[in-house]
Amino acid sequence: MPRGKTKKILVLCFLVMLCTLLVSCQSLPEPIKEFTDSVTGQQDHLAVGQAAFDKEDYDQAIDELTQAIDDKPDDAFIYYLRGQAYYNRYKVLYEVKDTKADGNDFYRAITDFTKAIELSNNYAVAYNYRGLAYAGLKMNEHALADYNMAIQLDPDGAATYYGRAYLYETLSEWDKAVVDYTVYISITDDDYWRTEAEKRLKEIKNR
């Protein structure tokens, strides 16, 4: 048999075997999966979702991250990132008074942060963001519990001190707000929010 024809038959046999493997196996070995993904052009939904999130295209981020969850349902980070996308989408739309602002995005965010925490119970930033979402819904006891847990898990997480300070301020617990704003100012590396915290602190002391 001519050498060229033999080569074509071998290639055809490999393709048939690969198709059979794809149909019969629900989970492919990783090297084969990487090869078939490159051949089929399958997207890395997490990477695309992260890129959309960074561009503040939260609708696309949510769509892509939902597909990423279908691929990796036990990945805590994907739930956390989609929760952030829901939270940020509402905040952005609300601030510009867009009628598409859906308060249910806070509940969707809480659901995702809760799942992230279930999968990784030392997830300090997930507790912090769930606290922010609870605070947005005026569920203050839940928010405070999450802020406390976030600080317990990560005492150097500056953002949580600001969130808890603001919550204390809204509850008229002025002394506690002063303590948290002071801690925040001492550890944050964010100049903008340090200035905001200094303003809040000055207002409380001058009330």
Secondary structure by P-SEA (a helix, b strand, c coil): ccaaaaaaaaaaaaaaaaaaaaaacccccaaaaaaaaaaacccaaaaaaaaaaaacaaaaaaaaaaaaaaaccccaaaaaaaaaaaaaaaaaaaaacccccccaaaaaaaaaaaaaaaacccaaaaaaaaaaaaaaacaaaaaaaaaaaaaaacccaaaaaaaaaaaaaaacaaaaaaaaaaaaaaccccaaaaaaaaaaaaaaaac
